[in-house]
Structures are given as C-alpha cells and as structure tokens.
C-alpha cells in the first residue's frame, strides 16, 4: 500500500492535522476493490498516526464500518471519513452511531442533500471539494454547515487563487499541496540570504569533495547558521562538554560531521524564513528521501547532491518565488540547477516522483517510477522511514506546529 499525509491547515495556515491518501501498490497487476483498499489503509492507521503525531483523517467505506474491525483503534487519534450518502443505509448508520457512542469521531465526504444529519454528528467535519463547488455554492454551503454545528473542510486547495477563494467563503480548514506564502506574511530576507548561502556551500561540495577553509569560514561567520548549528549540537547526545563555538565544533567533530548537520540546520531555517515549521520539516523529509532512494538511479549522484535537491525543491514555497527566478540567485552545478528549472535530468525526475508521492498523485507517481526504474513501494517505504528520521533529526514535537 502506498500512503501519504497531506497537511490540514486552519485559517492562520497552521498545520492542525493530516489527511491520509493511499493507493494499492499494483506492481503485481492485480486490482482490488474499494473495500479491500480501505481495509489495507485501516491496517496502516497506527503507523500513520505515530508519524503524524496529531490527528489524521482516514477514508473508510461503509463495509469497513459495518464489519466492526475499527474498534481496535479506539485509542488512535483519528477521524474516520465516510461518504455522506452511506448514512442512507440503516445498517451503516447504526454502526456509525454505535462507534460514535464509544468515542469514535467521523467526518463526512460530500454536502448532505437529503434528510438532516443526526445530532450525534454535531461538531463533525464535513469535507467539500474545491474543484467541484462554485464560489457562490461554497459560501452558501459553508454558512449552512457552520450554522448546523458542523465544521467544513475544503480539499483540493492546490493554488493561491483557490486558497483565497476558499478563505473568502469562510472555510475554517483546508487541505491541498504545499502553497507559496501569502502576501500578508512579511519575508525574512536575512534568513533567506543565509539559506541561499548555505545551499550554495552545500552545492559546492555536492560532488563529494571534502569541505575546505571556505566552508569553515561560512559556518563560523554566518550568524543564522552559526547560531542554529550550536543549538543543534547542544543536544543531550553530545553531553555537557559539547562544543562552545563553531570553531570548537569543527575541531571536535570534523568538517564532514558539520556539513551533515548543516542539512538539518538549513531545513529548519527554511521553516523559520517562511514562518511555517511544516515547510522546514518537509524540506528535511525531501532531502533525506532523495538521499535514500536516489541511490537507485543509474550513475547515482553523490548523496550530498541528492540532499541539496530535496532542499531546493521547497524554496519556491518558502520564498514565494518561482523556481527559475530562485535559480538565478544561487550558484549551482548543472544537475542541481536542473532541479529548479526543467527537471529533465535524473535528480529533477526524482523530485517529480517525490512531488507525486507527497501529493498522493498515485498514477503519476507510478508512471514516473517506471521511467526511473524504481518500484513505487520502495519510494513509499523510504518515505515512511524519512518521515520518522526527519522528525527525530529536527527534534520536533506537536507544539512545534502550533
């Protein structure tokens, strides 16, 4: 099973949960029905809930609800998404009411056109589709649902225009691909400059050459990078005798260890520049995912190049600028410049696979994996591992996203 988590954001753009998107790995060529697919998703719920570290919305079918197997997950922080019309079946409706009675939370997919919903659904989430609802209809539906004590959530918010339309309609929650920052968020130019210098430095040694004195001077003299490096190295893992300065850290740990830590520091700075910790988390996830699965490429580039590709893929979202424009601000070797431009070379094509994985574009992901000769399940398994490792590497907790 291929699975991904799409962030759910409130009106202040804070991540408040994740929506599960999943698809069977069809490498064996055997198609399965929606009920079997939903059962496979349900089996992944404990694992996905641990990855998210917050509430997740999980799609289920009426048959899965009626079977009662979900009762195993009473302690999981999950909201179970079922089609609104499924409640027209009395057996399904009784099963849902029974689960609500023991503490389960449900969300409904689709605006209810028939009889009023039972009072047990008061406060529940109602999922609407941005692409299938006009602006006038959306505003009316949001107002009606809110007055009925329901919480509308609009999915498919994949561009800034749609985001503005959805927020203007009064929607409290929305879901979609990573978006560029809104104009209301003041850019942090000094942090942006530090990020670009850090990526330029990482790119300079992306062919595997050992760092030199220029690297020492950069990590020592850049105020944002130096402070973030020292903070990252003051963990319990290094004990009370940790480095007192970046120069001391270079002596203690060596340049290779510092350049490795610079990857996570740059990812965190990406989140700080955008005032959005989720973007920093996503940047490190992508960097580590490219590092892990890029080894499968023919004539695989050095791990450092793969890491830089992942970081580069988030800059247009963090800086609210088109990738080709950003490419003019960074000195990059040709394979990495392609990541911000045409994406015709292997690293760029690998980023297209990562995009499809993150956004749940499963058919597109499968086709792109075939082009690169990588099994989709390999990417999905690596995605889960890098989600865990990135969270640990950044030391993130639930509070970091609030």
C-alpha positions as CSV (number, residue, x, y, z in Angstrom):
1,X,0.0,0.0,0.0
2,X,1.3,3.5,-1.0
3,X,0.3,6.1,1.6
4,X,0.9,9.8,2.1
5,X,-0.2,12.5,4.6
6,X,-1.4,15.9,3.3
7,X,-1.4,18.7,5.9
8,X,-4.7,20.2,7.1
9,X,-4.4,23.9,7.7
10,X,-6.5,26.4,9.6
11,X,-7.2,30.0,8.6
12,X,-3.9,31.1,10.0
13,X,-2.1,28.4,7.9
14,X,-1.1,26.4,10.9
15,X,-1.0,22.6,10.5
16,X,-3.7,21.1,12.7
17,X,-3.7,17.5,11.3
18,X,-3.2,15.4,8.2
19,X,-5.4,13.7,5.7
20,X,-4.4,10.2,4.6
21,X,-4.1,9.5,0.9
22,X,-3.4,5.9,-0.1
23,X,-3.3,3.6,-3.1
24,X,-2.6,-0.1,-3.6
25,X,0.9,-0.9,-5.0
26,X,-0.2,-2.5,-8.2
27,X,3.2,-3.9,-9.3
28,X,1.6,-7.4,-9.3
29,X,-1.1,-6.1,-11.7
30,X,-4.0,-7.2,-9.5
31,X,-6.7,-4.6,-9.0
32,X,-8.6,-4.6,-5.7
33,X,-12.0,-3.1,-4.8
34,X,-12.6,-0.1,-2.7
35,X,-13.5,-2.2,0.4
36,X,-10.3,-4.2,0.2
37,X,-8.3,-1.0,-0.3
38,X,-10.0,0.7,2.7
39,X,-9.1,-2.4,4.8
40,X,-5.4,-2.0,3.8
41,X,-5.5,1.7,4.7
42,X,-7.0,0.9,8.1
43,X,-4.2,-1.5,8.9
44,X,-1.7,1.3,8.4
45,X,-3.6,3.7,10.7
46,X,-1.4,3.1,13.9
47,X,1.8,3.6,12.0
48,X,0.5,6.7,10.2
49,X,-0.8,8.2,13.4
50,X,2.6,7.8,15.0
51,X,4.2,9.5,12.0
52,X,1.8,12.4,12.1
53,X,1.9,13.0,15.9
54,X,-1.5,14.6,15.6
55,X,-5.0,13.8,14.3
56,X,-5.3,12.1,10.9
57,X,-8.4,11.8,8.7
58,X,-8.7,8.3,7.3
59,X,-11.0,7.3,4.4
60,X,-13.2,4.2,5.0
61,X,-16.0,2.6,3.3
62,X,-19.5,1.6,4.6
63,X,-18.5,-2.1,4.6
64,X,-15.4,-1.5,6.7
65,X,-17.5,0.5,9.2
66,X,-20.2,-2.3,9.4
67,X,-17.6,-5.0,10.0
68,X,-16.6,-3.5,13.3
69,X,-12.8,-4.0,12.8
70,X,-12.2,-0.4,13.6
71,X,-13.0,-0.9,17.2
72,X,-9.3,-2.0,17.6
73,X,-8.3,1.6,17.0
74,X,-10.3,3.3,19.8
75,X,-7.2,4.9,21.3
76,X,-5.8,6.3,18.0
77,X,-6.2,10.0,17.3
78,X,-8.1,9.5,14.0
79,X,-11.2,10.9,12.3
80,X,-12.8,8.3,10.0
81,X,-14.0,9.8,6.7
82,X,-17.1,8.2,5.1
83,X,-19.3,9.2,2.2
84,X,-22.4,11.2,3.4
85,X,-24.7,9.0,1.2
86,X,-23.5,5.9,3.1
87,X,-25.7,7.1,6.0
88,X,-28.8,6.4,3.8
89,X,-28.2,2.7,4.6
90,X,-29.8,2.0,8.0
91,X,-27.3,-0.7,8.9
92,X,-24.3,1.6,8.2
93,X,-26.0,4.4,10.1
94,X,-26.5,2.3,13.2
95,X,-22.9,1.1,13.0
96,X,-21.7,4.7,12.8
97,X,-23.9,5.8,15.7
98,X,-22.6,2.9,17.8
99,X,-19.0,3.8,17.1
100,X,-19.7,7.5,17.9
101,X,-21.2,6.3,21.2
102,X,-17.9,4.7,22.2
103,X,-15.8,7.7,21.4
104,X,-15.0,7.5,17.6
105,X,-15.0,10.6,15.5
106,X,-16.3,10.7,12.0
107,X,-16.1,13.1,9.1
108,X,-18.4,13.1,6.1
109,X,-17.4,13.4,2.4
110,X,-19.9,15.4,0.4
111,X,-22.5,18.0,1.2
112,X,-25.7,16.5,2.6
113,X,-28.6,17.0,0.2
114,X,-31.2,14.7,1.9
115,X,-32.5,14.4,5.5
116,X,-30.9,16.4,8.3
117,X,-27.9,14.7,9.9
118,X,-28.4,13.2,13.4
119,X,-27.4,15.2,16.4
120,X,-24.5,12.8,17.1
121,X,-22.7,14.5,14.1
122,X,-22.7,17.9,15.7
123,X,-19.1,19.3,15.6
124,X,-18.1,16.8,13.0
125,X,-16.0,17.7,9.9
126,X,-17.7,17.9,6.5
127,X,-15.3,17.5,3.6
128,X,-16.1,19.5,0.4
129,X,-14.2,19.5,-2.9
130,X,-12.9,22.9,-4.1
131,X,-12.9,21.9,-7.8
132,X,-16.5,20.7,-7.8
133,X,-18.1,23.6,-6.0
134,X,-18.6,27.1,-7.3
135,X,-17.7,30.1,-5.2
136,X,-21.3,31.1,-4.6
137,X,-22.3,27.5,-3.7
138,X,-19.3,27.1,-1.5
139,X,-20.1,30.2,0.6
140,X,-23.7,29.0,1.0
141,X,-22.7,25.5,2.0
142,X,-20.0,26.7,4.4
143,X,-22.5,29.1,6.1
144,X,-25.2,26.4,6.2
145,X,-22.9,23.7,7.7
146,X,-21.4,26.1,10.2
147,X,-24.9,27.2,11.4
148,X,-25.8,23.5,11.8
149,X,-22.8,23.0,14.1
150,X,-20.6,21.2,11.5
151,X,-17.0,22.1,10.6
152,X,-16.4,22.4,6.8
153,X,-13.1,21.3,5.4
154,X,-12.3,22.0,1.7
155,X,-9.8,19.8,0.0
156,X,-8.1,20.3,-3.4
157,X,-6.8,23.7,-2.5
158,X,-3.8,23.5,-4.8
159,X,-3.0,27.1,-5.8
160,X,-3.1,30.5,-4.2
161,X,-6.2,31.7,-6.1
162,X,-8.2,28.7,-4.8
163,X,-6.9,29.3,-1.3
164,X,-8.1,32.9,-1.4
165,X,-11.5,31.8,-2.7
166,X,-11.9,29.2,0.0
167,X,-10.8,31.6,2.8
168,X,-13.2,34.2,1.5
169,X,-16.0,31.7,1.8
170,X,-15.3,31.4,5.5
171,X,-13.9,27.9,5.5
172,X,-12.1,27.1,8.8
173,X,-9.9,24.3,7.4
174,X,-8.5,23.4,4.0
175,X,-6.1,20.8,2.6
176,X,-4.0,20.7,-0.6
177,X,-0.5,20.8,-1.8
178,X,2.2,22.9,-0.2
179,X,1.5,26.5,-1.1
180,X,3.6,29.6,-1.5
181,X,3.3,32.1,1.3
182,X,0.5,34.7,1.2
183,X,1.5,38.3,0.8
184,X,0.4,39.0,4.4
185,X,3.5,37.2,5.7
186,X,6.5,39.6,5.8
187,X,9.5,37.9,4.3
188,X,12.6,37.4,6.5
189,X,15.2,38.4,4.0
190,X,18.2,38.0,6.2
191,X,17.3,34.4,7.0
192,X,16.6,33.8,3.3
193,X,20.1,35.1,2.4
194,X,21.6,32.7,5.0
195,X,19.6,29.8,3.4
196,X,20.8,30.6,-0.1
197,X,24.4,30.9,1.1
198,X,24.1,27.5,3.0
199,X,22.7,25.8,-0.1
200,X,25.4,27.3,-2.3
201,X,28.0,26.0,0.1
202,X,26.4,22.5,0.2
203,X,26.2,22.5,-3.6
204,X,29.9,23.4,-3.9
205,X,30.8,20.1,-2.2
206,X,27.9,18.1,-3.7
207,X,30.3,16.0,-5.8
208,X,31.8,14.5,-2.7
209,X,34.9,16.8,-2.4
210,X,35.9,17.4,1.2
211,X,35.0,20.8,2.7
212,X,37.8,23.3,2.9
213,X,38.7,26.5,4.7
214,X,35.9,28.4,2.8
215,X,33.4,26.1,4.4
216,X,34.9,26.8,7.9
217,X,34.6,30.5,7.4
218,X,31.0,30.3,6.2
219,X,29.6,28.2,9.1
220,X,31.6,30.3,11.6
221,X,30.7,33.7,10.3
222,X,27.1,33.5,9.1
223,X,25.0,34.5,12.2
224,X,21.9,32.4,11.5
225,X,23.9,29.3,10.5
226,X,26.3,29.6,13.4
227,X,23.6,30.0,16.0
228,X,21.5,27.2,14.6
229,X,24.4,24.8,14.4
230,X,25.4,25.4,18.0
231,X,21.8,25.0,19.1
232,X,21.5,21.7,17.1
233,X,24.8,20.5,18.7
234,X,23.8,21.3,22.2
235,X,21.7,18.1,22.5
236,X,22.0,15.6,25.2
237,X,23.7,13.3,22.7
238,X,26.9,15.4,22.9
239,X,26.7,15.8,26.7
240,X,27.6,18.8,28.8
241,X,31.0,19.0,27.2
242,X,29.6,19.9,23.8
243,X,31.2,22.5,21.5
244,X,31.5,26.0,22.8
245,X,31.7,27.6,19.4
246,X,31.5,26.6,15.7
247,X,35.3,26.6,15.5
248,X,35.4,24.3,18.5
249,X,32.8,22.1,16.9
250,X,34.9,21.8,13.7
251,X,37.9,20.7,15.8
252,X,35.8,18.3,17.9
253,X,33.7,16.7,15.2
254,X,35.3,17.4,11.9
255,X,34.1,19.1,8.7
256,X,32.2,16.1,7.5
257,X,30.1,15.9,10.6
258,X,29.3,19.7,10.4
259,X,28.3,19.6,6.8
260,X,25.9,16.8,7.6
261,X,24.4,18.8,10.4
262,X,24.2,21.8,8.1
263,X,21.5,19.9,6.1
264,X,19.1,19.9,9.0
265,X,20.0,23.4,10.0
266,X,19.2,24.7,6.5
267,X,15.9,22.8,6.6
268,X,15.0,24.4,9.9
269,X,15.9,27.9,8.6
270,X,13.6,27.3,5.6
271,X,10.7,26.9,8.0
272,X,11.8,30.0,10.0
273,X,12.1,32.1,6.9
274,X,8.6,31.1,5.9
275,X,7.2,31.3,9.4
276,X,6.0,27.8,8.9
277,X,7.7,24.9,10.7
278,X,5.9,22.4,8.4
279,X,7.9,23.7,5.4
280,X,11.2,23.1,7.3
281,X,10.0,19.6,8.2
282,X,9.0,18.9,4.6
283,X,12.4,20.2,3.3
284,X,14.3,17.8,5.5
285,X,12.0,14.9,4.7
286,X,12.5,15.5,1.0
287,X,16.3,15.9,1.4
288,X,16.5,12.5,3.2
289,X,14.1,10.8,0.8
290,X,16.1,11.9,-2.2
291,X,19.3,10.8,-0.4
292,X,17.8,7.4,0.3
293,X,16.1,6.5,-3.0
294,X,18.5,8.4,-5.3
295,X,20.9,5.5,-4.9
296,X,18.7,3.5,-7.3
297,X,19.4,5.9,-10.1
298,X,21.7,5.0,-12.9
299,X,25.1,6.7,-12.3
300,X,23.6,7.9,-9.0
301,X,24.9,11.3,-7.9
302,X,26.7,11.8,-4.6
303,X,24.5,11.7,-1.5
304,X,25.2,15.4,-0.9
305,X,23.8,16.3,-4.3
306,X,20.6,14.3,-3.6
307,X,20.2,16.1,-0.3
308,X,20.6,19.5,-1.9
309,X,18.0,18.6,-4.5
310,X,15.5,17.9,-1.7
311,X,16.2,21.3,0.0
312,X,16.0,23.1,-3.3
313,X,12.5,21.7,-4.0
314,X,11.0,23.6,-1.1
315,X,12.5,27.1,-1.8
316,X,9.7,28.3,-4.1
317,X,7.1,27.5,-1.4
318,X,9.2,29.1,1.4
319,X,10.2,32.2,-0.5
320,X,7.1,32.7,-2.6
321,X,9.1,33.0,-5.8
322,X,9.2,30.9,-9.0
323,X,11.9,28.3,-9.0
324,X,13.6,29.6,-12.2
325,X,13.9,33.1,-10.5
326,X,15.5,31.5,-7.4
327,X,17.9,29.6,-9.7
328,X,19.4,33.0,-10.7
329,X,20.2,33.7,-7.0
330,X,22.2,30.5,-6.3
331,X,25.4,29.2,-7.8
332,X,24.7,25.6,-8.6
333,X,26.2,22.8,-10.8
334,X,24.2,21.8,-13.8
335,X,22.4,18.7,-12.3
336,X,21.2,20.8,-9.4
337,X,20.2,23.8,-11.5
338,X,18.0,21.5,-13.5
339,X,16.1,20.7,-10.3
340,X,14.9,24.4,-10.2
341,X,14.4,24.6,-14.0
342,X,13.4,21.9,-16.5
343,X,13.7,18.8,-14.3
344,X,15.0,16.8,-17.3
345,X,18.0,15.2,-15.6
346,X,17.8,12.2,-13.1
347,X,17.7,14.4,-10.0
348,X,14.9,16.5,-11.4
349,X,13.0,13.5,-12.4
350,X,13.5,12.1,-8.9
351,X,12.0,15.2,-7.4
352,X,8.9,14.7,-9.7
353,X,8.5,11.3,-8.1
354,X,8.8,12.9,-4.6
355,X,6.2,15.5,-5.5
356,X,3.8,12.9,-6.7
357,X,4.4,10.9,-3.5
358,X,3.8,13.8,-1.2
359,X,0.6,15.0,-3.0
360,X,-0.9,11.5,-3.5
361,X,-0.8,11.6,-7.3
362,X,-0.5,7.9,-7.5
363,X,-0.9,7.2,-11.2
364,X,1.6,9.9,-11.9
365,X,4.0,8.6,-9.3
366,X,3.7,5.0,-10.8
367,X,4.5,6.3,-14.3
368,X,7.5,8.3,-13.1
369,X,8.8,5.5,-11.1
370,X,8.7,3.2,-14.1
371,X,10.6,5.8,-16.1
372,X,13.4,5.8,-13.5
373,X,13.3,2.1,-12.9
374,X,12.3,2.4,-9.2
375,X,9.4,0.4,-7.6
376,X,6.7,2.6,-6.1
377,X,6.7,0.6,-2.9
378,X,10.4,1.3,-2.4
379,X,9.6,5.0,-2.5
380,X,6.7,4.6,-0.2
381,X,8.7,2.6,2.4
382,X,11.5,5.1,2.2
383,X,9.0,8.0,2.7
384,X,7.9,6.4,6.0
385,X,11.4,6.0,7.2
386,X,12.5,9.5,6.3
387,X,9.3,11.0,8.0
388,X,10.5,9.3,11.2
389,X,14.1,10.3,10.8
390,X,13.4,13.9,9.9
391,X,11.2,14.4,12.9
392,X,13.9,12.9,15.2
393,X,16.7,14.9,13.4
394,X,14.8,18.2,13.9
395,X,13.6,17.2,17.4
396,X,10.0,18.2,16.5
397,X,7.0,17.8,18.8
398,X,3.3,18.6,18.4
399,X,4.0,22.0,20.0
400,X,6.4,23.0,17.1
401,X,3.4,23.3,14.7
402,X,1.1,25.3,16.9
